[in-house]
Amino acid sequence: MMQKIQKNRMLDMTKGSPAGLLLRFSVPLFLGSLLQQFYNLTDTSIAGHILGDQALAEIGATAALYGLITNFAIGMTNGFALAVSQSFGAGNPKKMKQAVCWMVCLSAICGAVLTVGFLLVQYQLPAVLQIPEETAKGALCYLTVVLAGFPLTIAYNLEASLLRAVGNSVTPLLFLLFSSGLNVLMDIWFMGPLKMGVQGAAAATVLAQGISAGLGLLYIVRNYPELRFSREELRAGAGFVMEMFWTGLSMALMVTIYNIGSVILQSSINALGSVYIAAQVGGRRLAEFFYLPGLALGTSIATYSSQNYGAGCRGRIGKGVKAALLLYGIWWLIAVVLAFFTAPAAVRLITGSDNREVIESAVLYVHISLPVVPPMAALVILRNMMQGIQRRIAPLFCSALELLGKVIFALWVVPAYGYPGVCVCEPVTWVVCFLFISGAAFLCRGEFRDEGKAEPGECCADDSCEENMA
């Protein structure tokens, strides 16, 4: 009989209550995402308070492009990690080591291509993004420093994805907690006494992520012998490697196609001027705080679905989706109340601006977006579930719909109606894409049936089941 993976330090999501497992797994993800937002908020708030609205606009002018590149890399590593999750769920240690080996190799190639590609086109970006002339130089300096350290960002996200694939979402949070505090101190020092401007904010982010990557590598090597690999694992079949590559590319494109639309939309915001760039930075970053639980649940359901799919416990997948939607619905009710009572003060804190037009425009964005978040959360959860069960086409097509919607708004709606057009863009695209992905998930409902198990008790579709005694 095949040797089983020892799962005492890992979270096996093929047994137990789906709601309990998702909550246990997603809370550290939510807190980690919150700390990641804290990175961004720290850059924004300190830059706004120390350097003023101009620095805020310089950081915000390239935010969508930086998000595009970063999310592509995160999507790739999350996609590669699905092969690790499936092997883990199936209890196949040899295949899991091969998946880890090629996850590292493919991520290294991805990082090199993205970094070199940016360096080749960086000086054309201000014109493409329609960045105002007075903002262009600082914006490009900020982006150059951040992306020069991009391999460190990829290394951290690779390690975090790998640990999450085997059910550990707590350790990446602890590393991020440490580096977040360090980021705050370096932000203040670099932009304050050292007077490095927005380049200091970028340098602080890069160094903090590099420290997280170093700590993560040390922890994995010392504590997870199951994830160590040798040259022998490089001999995995071409079919296995290509399957990993296409899964990673599919996850990356699912996010990136959406972000391409955000870059196009950002260019239309940039054309409105620095006031609206600053307003979008404040409004968007406040709104993202309320989006985070949905994104954390989406990542959780990808790991949950992938583990159960690999183990043949497919009857649990539908239950997990329902549990995730219920958990986010509870959070959304709280979020709407918080947003409507705290938005003006929160925007002032984030931006450091006293400009009335900046504050009012940012609050308008939050008040329009938050009531329409449930379709977005359902969209994220269903797309990630379908990726976890190797249904790649529908999530990609859904992202293409989002891209089309943002292009329409950027080219015609925003120029005609100004910033209110920006505020309604995403809510409209969320609803359209939610309707599509719901139909696609309904059509593949036949996937949510358990396969026959070789041994009794290996998985259970009920909310409780006994532990595997293997």
Secondary structure, 3 states (H helix, E strand, C coil): CCCCCCCCCCCCCCCCCHHHHHHHHHHHHHHHHHHHHHHHHHHHHHHHHHHCHHHHHHHHCCHHHHHHHHHHHHHHHHHHHHHHHHHHHHCCHHHHHHHHHHHHHHHHHHHHHHHHHHHHHHHHHHHHCCCCHHHHHHHHHHHHHHHHCHHHHHHHHHHHHHHHHCCCCCHHHHHHHHHHHHHHHHHHHHHCCCCCCHHHHHHHHHHHHHHHHHHHHHHHHHHCHHHCCCHHHHHCCHHHHHHHHHHHHHHHHHHHHHHHHHHHHHHHHHCCCHHHHHHHHHHHHHHHHHHHHHHHHHHHHHHHHHHHHHHCCCHHHHHHHHHHHHHHHHHHHHHHHHHHHHHHHHHHHHHCCCCHHHHHHHHHHHHHHHHHHHHHHHHHHHHHHHHHCCCCHHHHHHHHHHHHHHHHHHHHHHHHHCHHHHHHHHHHHHHHHHHHHHHHHHHCHHHCCCCCCCCCCCCCCCCCCCCCCC
